[in-house]
Amino acid sequence: MIVNQWALRRQATVLALLVFLVVGGLYSYRILPRESFPDIPIPYVFVTTTYEGVAPEDMEKLITIPIERKLKGISDVEEIRSTSAEGISTVAVKFLPRVNLDDAVQKVRDKVDQAKADLPADLPDDPVIKEVNFSDIPVIRVVLSGPFSLKRLKTFADEIKDRIEAIPGVLEARLTGGLQREIHVEFDLDRVAAYNVPFSSLIAAVQKGNVNMPGGSMDIGQGRYLVRVPEDFKHPAEIFSLVAFVQNGKPIYLRDVASIQDSHQDPLTRSRLNGQPSVTLAVLKRSGENIIRITDEVKKVVGELRPVLPPSLKLDLTSDMSEDVRLMVADLENNIISGLILVLAVIFIFINARSAFFISLAIPYSMFITFLLLWAMGITLNMVVLFSLVLALGMLVDNGIVIVENIYRHMQEGKNRFQAARDATDEVAWPVITSTLTTLGAFFPMMFWPGIMGKFMYFLPLTVILALSGSLFVALVINPVLSARYQSAKQAPPPQTGHGNLPWVKRAYLRGLLWSLEHRWVVLGGGVAALVGSGALFG
């Protein structure tokens, strides 16, 4: 085999490569971002339009149908669904999985722009076009509760929100619950009618009275000064003194025709913890960022703020998605260590300590290669990748066992270490490669799984293929070099005739093998019957 012969002739190069794999693998494992889910594009684009105070039937007629009519002309659309509720219209466009999501969003945006001419002229805001991805799922929630009003809780939440959003990697901290302050101007319709003043002029007076208008600049002496008109309201009481209109030369103030109330907006969201009103901050991270680092930073910020906030204010952390990732990472590390110990124990019993050591090294070396490849490909350590690594862990030593055991056998026959490593690896290289390819062939078709689920599960076969390919490289390149330099074996005693001196395990296997060869049709029939029976049970 050319690969192992090249490696045996350049042992120093292989050892240097081994050091690089160890250092690079550890570094890659350390910096690989941890995530809950793979960051895959979801072929959905949502168009949301708000039109406050409009009935669902009117929303459908005025908003939803005109937008749908334009969106039907987009290519590669699998399905369009819409929902019309009071004051809100939502149109969901599902594209085919092969479509580039950025192109899909642009197509939807262009069609919505065309539909704006058919929408009501007094629509307060343009339709909002948004795509969906797994980054929109909060990684942790900070819940504030206690003996405070919702307004006060929201004030505390705003302070914490600013600190959390300053954390590198945090996309947004969405606030749920609480009450937004709002000044209500309630007109007395009887007085307005008595003054015979158009209602629109009263609204315009309030709007014009709350302005902060730049006035350019003035040159005074050697200096230039900026001019502005700061007439925005600082306190609700200022609204009382606003001149609503002038009648018969006398100013009519707003307090003469309206009452002012310092109130709040109608709540759009509600948050409860253990049945009590609360305010929640849902923390979203940027795509590709480390979920464990971000949640740790959030917990640190909350811990720093506890002493400066009122003692009666409760801060609870819920829906921490990093816990599952921590558990999977801990399971992976535990399985690697357990695999090393078990391989060392089993191989030590049947061969010797050095062979057990060389074979067990296939697990960390293969993992280091996999981490390097994942980092180079920009793949994060998410739940699917971690599960795939745990799944492949038990198969990483198979190739190494075959190679190292065969080298050990050749050395027992009297060959030196170099000759045994070369001949033994050449002898079993193609069977090892073939067996690995058959295993990879079972996972390879999963990479072409269609739809969103296929994109989600794509990382499972990819990770397994990378790990098994790394184990094959370790078996054909690294294990022969280590064996050629450090392996040792006692020369086997001359073979004895008869089977009485064989271990009981080999004697039992030999009896079963001889019986199977003498009754081959019975064995084949039993195999076919087992295959048909398992198929029938599965069906």
C-alpha positions in Angstrom: 0.0 0.0 0.0 1.6 3.3 -1.1 0.3 5.4 1.8 1.7 3.4 4.6 5.0 2.8 2.8 5.4 6.5 2.3 4.6 7.0 6.0 7.1 4.4 7.1 9.9 6.0 5.0 9.1 9.4 6.5 8.5 8.6 10.1 9.8 12.0 11.4 7.3 13.8 9.1 4.5 11.6 10.4 5.4 12.3 14.0 5.5 16.0 13.3 2.1 15.7 11.6 0.9 13.9 14.7 1.9 16.8 16.9 0.1 19.2 14.6 -3.1 17.1 14.7 -3.0 17.1 18.5 -2.4 20.8 18.9 -4.7 21.7 16.0 -7.5 19.4 17.2 -7.4 20.7 20.8 -7.4 24.3 19.5 -10.3 23.6 17.1 -12.3 21.9 19.8 -11.8 24.8 22.1 -12.9 27.5 19.6 -15.7 25.6 17.8 -18.9 27.4 18.6 -21.5 25.4 20.6 -25.1 25.7 19.4 -28.3 23.9 20.1 -29.4 23.4 16.4 -27.6 23.6 13.1 -27.9 27.0 11.4 -29.9 25.9 8.3 -32.0 28.1 6.0 -35.7 27.5 6.4 -37.5 28.3 3.1 -40.2 30.4 4.6 -40.7 34.1 4.2 -43.4 36.0 6.2 -45.1 39.2 5.2 -46.7 40.9 8.2 -48.9 44.0 8.0 -50.5 45.8 10.9 -53.6 48.1 10.5 -54.9 48.9 13.9 -58.6 48.7 14.6 -59.5 46.9 11.4 -61.8 43.8 11.4 -60.5 40.5 10.1 -62.8 40.5 7.1 -61.6 44.0 6.1 -57.9 43.0 6.7 -58.4 40.2 4.3 -60.0 42.4 1.7 -57.8 45.5 2.0 -54.4 43.9 2.8 -54.1 40.1 2.5 -55.7 39.6 -1.0 -53.8 42.4 -2.7 -50.5 41.0 -1.4 -51.4 37.4 -2.2 -52.3 38.5 -5.7 -48.8 39.8 -6.3 -47.0 37.0 -4.6 -48.6 34.4 -6.8 -46.3 35.5 -9.6 -43.1 34.4 -7.8 -41.4 31.3 -9.2 -40.3 28.3 -7.2 -43.1 28.8 -4.6 -44.4 25.6 -3.1 -47.3 27.1 -1.0 -48.8 30.4 0.1 -50.8 30.6 3.3 -52.4 33.7 4.9 -54.0 34.6 8.2 -56.1 37.7 8.7 -56.9 38.7 12.3 -58.0 42.0 13.9 -55.5 44.6 13.0 -52.9 42.2 11.5 -52.3 40.3 8.3 -49.7 37.5 7.9 -48.8 35.9 4.6 -46.5 32.9 4.7 -44.6 32.0 1.5 -43.0 28.5 1.4 -40.3 28.1 -1.2 -38.8 24.9 -2.6 -35.8 23.7 -0.6 -33.4 24.3 -3.5 -34.1 28.1 -3.6 -31.5 30.5 -2.2 -33.2 32.2 0.7 -31.6 35.6 0.1 -33.0 35.6 -3.5 -36.4 34.5 -2.2 -36.6 37.4 0.3 -35.6 39.8 -2.4 -38.3 38.4 -4.7 -41.0 38.8 -2.0 -39.8 42.3 -1.2 -40.1 43.3 -4.9 -43.6 41.9 -5.1 -44.7 43.6 -1.9 -43.4 46.9 -3.2 -45.6 46.4 -6.3 -48.6 45.7 -4.1 -48.2 48.9 -2.0 -50.2 50.8 -4.7 -53.2 48.6 -3.9 -53.0 49.0 -0.1 -54.8 51.7 1.9 -53.2 55.1 1.7 -53.4 55.6 5.5 -51.6 52.4 6.3 -49.3 53.5 9.2 -46.4 51.2 8.5 -45.1 49.3 5.5 -45.5 45.5 5.5 -42.6 43.7 7.3 -40.8 41.0 5.4 -39.0 38.5 7.5 -37.3 35.1 7.1 -37.1 32.4 9.7 -34.1 30.6 11.1 -33.0 28.8 14.2 -31.2 31.9 15.5 -34.7 33.4 16.3 -35.1 30.8 19.1 -34.1 32.4 22.5 -31.1 30.7 24.1 -32.1 31.8 27.7 -34.8 33.9 29.3 -34.4 36.4 32.2 -37.7 36.7 34.1 -38.3 39.6 36.5 -41.0 39.4 39.1 -41.8 40.7 42.6 -44.0 43.2 44.5 -43.8 45.8 41.8 -46.1 47.2 39.1 -45.6 46.1 35.5 -44.4 49.6 34.7 -41.7 49.4 37.4 -40.7 45.9 36.3 -40.3 47.1 32.7 -38.1 49.9 34.0 -35.8 47.3 35.6 -36.0 45.1 32.5 -34.9 48.0 30.3 -31.8 48.5 32.4 -30.9 44.8 32.2 -31.7 44.7 28.5 -29.1 47.3 27.7 -26.4 45.4 29.6 -27.3 42.1 27.9 -27.4 43.5 24.4 -23.9 44.8 25.0 -22.6 41.3 25.3 -20.6 40.3 22.1 -22.6 37.8 20.1 -26.0 38.8 21.5 -28.4 39.7 18.6 -31.3 41.0 20.7 -33.0 40.8 24.1 -36.8 40.8 23.4 -39.0 42.1 26.1 -42.3 40.4 26.8 -44.9 41.7 29.3 -44.7 45.0 31.1 -46.6 48.2 30.2 -45.4 50.9 27.8 -46.0 54.4 29.0 -48.5 56.4 26.8 -50.1 59.8 27.3 -53.8 59.7 26.5 -55.6 62.9 25.3 -59.3 62.3 25.7 -61.5 65.0 24.1 -64.9 66.1 25.5 -67.0 65.7 22.4 -69.7 68.0 23.8 -67.3 70.9 24.3 -65.7 70.3 20.9 -69.1 70.4 19.3 -70.0 73.6 21.2 -66.9 75.4 19.9 -67.7 74.0 16.4 -64.0 73.1 15.7 -63.0 70.3 13.4 -61.6 67.4 15.2 -58.7 67.1 12.8 -57.4 70.6 13.7 -57.3 69.6 17.4 -55.2 66.5 16.5 -52.9 68.7 14.3 -52.4 71.1 17.2 -51.2 68.4 19.5 -48.9 67.0 16.8 -47.4 70.4 16.0 -47.0 71.3 19.6 -44.7 68.2 20.2 -41.7 68.9 17.9 -38.0 69.3 18.2 -37.1 71.2 15.0 -33.6 72.1 13.8 -33.3 75.7 12.9 -29.9 75.7 11.0 -27.0 77.7 12.3 -26.0 81.4 13.0 -22.7 83.1 12.8 -22.1 85.4 15.8 -18.8 87.0 16.0 -16.1 84.4 15.4 -18.3 81.5 16.3 -21.1 79.5 14.6 -24.0 78.3 16.7 -26.6 75.6 15.9 -30.2 76.7 16.4 -33.1 74.3 17.2 -36.6 74.6 18.6 -36.9 72.2 21.5 -40.7 72.1 21.8 -41.2 68.4 22.5 -43.1 67.6 25.7 -41.0 66.8 28.8 -44.0 66.3 31.2 -47.7 65.6 30.7 -48.6 68.9 32.4 -47.1 70.8 29.5 -49.9 69.5 27.3 -52.5 71.3 29.4 -51.1 74.7 28.4 -51.1 73.9 24.7 -53.3 76.3 22.6 -55.7 74.1 20.7 -57.2 76.9 18.6 -58.1 80.6 18.7 -61.8 81.7 18.6 -62.9 85.3 18.6 -59.4 86.4 19.4 -59.2 84.3 22.5 -57.0 81.3 22.9 -58.7 78.0 23.8 -56.4 75.7 25.6 -56.3 72.0 25.3 -57.4 71.6 28.9 -60.6 73.4 28.0 -61.7 70.6 25.6 -59.8 67.5 26.7 -58.4 65.7 29.7 -54.9 64.4 29.9 -54.1 61.0 31.4 -50.6 59.5 32.0 -51.5 55.9 31.1 -50.0 53.0 29.1 -50.5 51.2 25.9 -52.8 48.3 25.6 -50.6 45.3 26.4 -49.7 43.2 23.3 -47.9 40.5 25.3 -48.2 39.0 28.7 -45.6 37.2 30.9 -46.3 35.1 34.0 -44.0 33.1 36.3 -45.7 30.7 38.7 -49.0 32.4 38.0 -47.7 35.9 38.9 -47.3 38.8 36.5 -43.7 39.2 35.3 -41.6 40.7 32.6 -39.4 38.5 30.5 -36.2 39.2 28.5 -35.7 36.5 25.7 -32.0 36.6 24.7 -31.3 35.8 21.1 -27.7 35.1 19.8 -26.2 35.8 16.5 -25.7 32.9 14.0 -22.5 30.9 14.6 -21.9 32.3 18.1 -21.1 30.1 21.1 -24.3 29.4 23.1 -22.4 28.3 26.2 -20.3 31.5 26.3 -23.3 33.7 25.8 -25.4 32.1 28.5 -22.5 32.3 30.9 -22.1 36.0 30.1 -25.8 36.6 30.6 -25.7 34.8 34.0 -22.6 36.9 34.9 -24.5 40.2 34.0 -27.5 39.1 36.1 -25.2 38.2 39.0 -23.6 41.6 38.8 -26.9 43.5 38.8 -28.5 41.6 41.7 -26.8 43.7 44.4 -27.8 47.0 42.9 -31.4 46.1 42.3 -34.1 46.0 45.0 -33.7 42.8 47.2 -37.4 42.0 46.7 -37.0 41.9 42.9 -36.7 38.3 41.8 -34.5 37.4 38.8 -35.1 33.9 37.4 -33.2 32.3 34.5 -35.4 29.9 32.5 -35.3 28.0 29.2 -31.5 27.7 29.2 -30.8 25.9 26.0 -27.1 25.6 26.8 -27.8 23.0 29.4 -28.6 20.4 26.7 -25.4 21.4 24.8 -23.3 21.1 28.0 -24.8 17.7 28.6 -24.0 16.5 25.1 -20.4 17.8 25.3 -20.0 16.2 28.7 -21.3 12.9 27.2 -18.9 13.1 24.3 -15.9 13.7 26.6 -17.0 11.0 29.0 -17.5 8.5 26.1 -14.0 9.3 24.7 -12.4 8.7 28.1 -14.6 5.5 28.7 -13.7 4.3 25.2 -10.0 4.7 25.9 -10.2 2.8 29.2 -12.3 0.0 27.8 -10.1 -0.4 24.7 -7.0 -0.4 26.8 -8.4 -3.1 29.1 -9.8 -5.4 26.3 -6.7 -5.2 24.1 -4.4 -5.6 27.0 -6.1 -8.9 27.9 -5.7 -10.4 24.4 -2.5 -8.8 23.1 -0.2 -6.6 25.2 -0.1 -3.2 26.8 1.7 -1.3 23.9 -0.7 -2.6 21.3 -3.6 -1.5 23.5 -2.1 1.9 23.9 -1.5 2.3 20.1 -5.1 1.2 19.3 -6.7 3.4 22.0 -4.9 6.4 20.5 -7.1 6.0 17.4 -10.0 7.5 19.3 -8.5 10.9 20.3 -6.5 11.2 17.0 -9.6 10.6 14.9 -11.5 13.1 17.0 -8.8 15.7 16.6 -8.9 15.2 12.8 -12.7 15.5 12.9 -12.6 18.7 14.9 -10.0 20.2 12.5 -12.2 19.4 9.5 -15.4 20.7 11.2 -13.6 24.0 12.1 -12.2 24.3 8.5 -15.7 23.7 7.0 -17.3 26.3 9.4 -19.6 23.8 11.1 -20.5 24.3 14.7 -20.7 21.8 17.6 -24.5 21.5 17.6 -26.8 18.8 18.9 -26.7 16.8 15.6 -22.9 16.9 15.3 -22.4 16.0 18.9 -24.8 13.0 18.6 -23.0 11.9 15.4 -19.6 12.0 17.2 -21.0 9.9 20.0 -22.5 7.5 17.4 -19.2 7.1 15.5 -17.1 6.8 18.7 -17.4 3.0 18.9 -16.3 2.5 15.3 -13.1 4.5 15.5 -10.9 1.7 16.9 -12.0 -1.1 14.4 -9.4 -0.2 11.7 -6.7 0.3 14.3 -7.3 -3.1 15.9 -6.9 -4.9 12.6 -3.7 -3.1 11.7 -1.9 -3.2 15.0 -2.9 -6.8 15.8 -1.6 -7.9 12.4 1.7 -6.1 13.0 1.9 -7.8 16.4 1.4 -11.2 14.7 4.1 -10.6 12.1 6.5 -9.6 14.9 5.7 -12.8 16.7 6.8 -14.6 13.6 10.3 -13.2 13.9 10.2 -10.1 11.7 11.7 -6.8 12.8 9.4 -3.9 13.6 9.8 -2.0 10.3 9.4 -5.1 8.2 6.4 -6.3 10.3 4.7 -2.9 10.0 5.1 -2.7 6.2 4.1 -6.3 5.5 1.2 -6.4 7.9 -0.3 -3.1 6.8 0.1 -4.1 3.1 -1.6 -7.4 3.9 -4.8 -6.0 5.4 -4.9 -2.4 3.9 -7.5 -3.1 1.2 -9.8 -5.1 3.5 -9.7 -2.3 6.0 -10.4 0.3 3.3 -13.2 -1.8 1.9 -14.9 -2.3 5.3 -14.7 1.4 6.0 -16.2 2.3 2.6 -19.1 -0.1 3.2 -19.8 1.6 6.5 -19.5 5.0 4.8 -21.8 3.8 2.1 -24.6 3.2 4.6 -24.4 6.9 5.7 -23.7 8.5 2.4 -27.2 8.4 1.0 -28.5 10.3 4.0 -26.7 13.4 2.7 -29.3 13.6 0.0 -32.3 13.5 2.3 -34.7 16.1 0.8 -36.6 18.9 2.4 -35.9 20.9 5.6 -35.4 17.7 7.6 -32.8 16.6 5.1 -30.8 19.9 5.6 -31.2 19.4 9.4 -29.9 15.8 9.4 -27.3 16.4 6.7 -24.7 17.0 9.5 -25.2 13.5 10.9 -23.8 11.5 7.9 -21.2 14.2 7.2 -19.8 14.1 10.7 -19.8 10.3 10.8 -18.0 10.2 7.4 -15.4 12.7 8.6 -14.8 10.7 11.8 -14.5 7.3 10.1 -12.2 8.8 7.4 -10.0 10.2 10.1 -9.9 6.7 11.8 -8.9 5.2 8.5 -6.1 7.7 8.1 -4.9 7.0 11.6 -4.9 3.2 11.0 -3.0 3.4 7.7 -0.5 6.2 8.5 -0.1 6.8 12.2 -0.5 3.3 13.7 2.2 1.7 11.4 4.7 4.4 12.2 4.1 4.1 16.0 4.3 0.3 15.8 7.5 0.5 13.6 9.2 2.6 16.3 7.8 1.4 19.6 6.0 -1.9 19.2 7.4 -5.0 21.0 6.3 -8.6 20.9 7.6 -12.0 22.1 8.2 -14.6 19.5 5.3 -17.0 19.3 5.9 -20.6 20.4 6.0 -23.2 17.5 2.5 -24.4 16.5 1.3 -27.6 18.1 -0.8 -30.3 16.4 -4.3 -30.9 17.7 -6.8 -28.6 19.3 -6.4 -29.6 22.9 -4.1 -26.8 23.7 -6.3 -24.0 22.3 -8.2 -21.7 24.6 -11.8 -22.7 25.3 -13.1 -19.8 23.4 -11.3 -20.9 20.2 -12.3 -24.5 20.7 -15.9 -23.6 21.0 -15.7 -21.4 17.9 -13.9 -24.2 16.0 -16.6 -26.7 16.8 -19.3 -24.3 15.7 -17.4 -23.5 12.5 -16.9 -27.2 11.6 -20.6 -27.9 12.2 -21.6 -25.0 10.0 -19.4 -26.2 7.2 -20.8 -29.6 7.3 -24.4 -28.3 7.4 -24.1 -25.3 5.1 -27.6 -25.5 3.6 -29.1 -25.5 7.1 -27.1 -22.4 8.0 -28.0 -20.6 4.7 -31.7 -21.6 5.2 -31.7 -20.3 8.7 -30.1 -17.0 7.5 -32.8 -16.5 4.8 -35.6 -17.4 7.3 -34.2 -14.9 9.8 -34.1 -12.2 7.1 -37.7 -13.0 5.9 -38.9 -13.1 9.5 -37.4 -9.8 10.5 -38.8 -8.2 7.4 -42.3 -9.6 8.2 -42.0 -8.3 11.8 -40.9 -4.9 10.7 -43.7 -4.7 8.2 
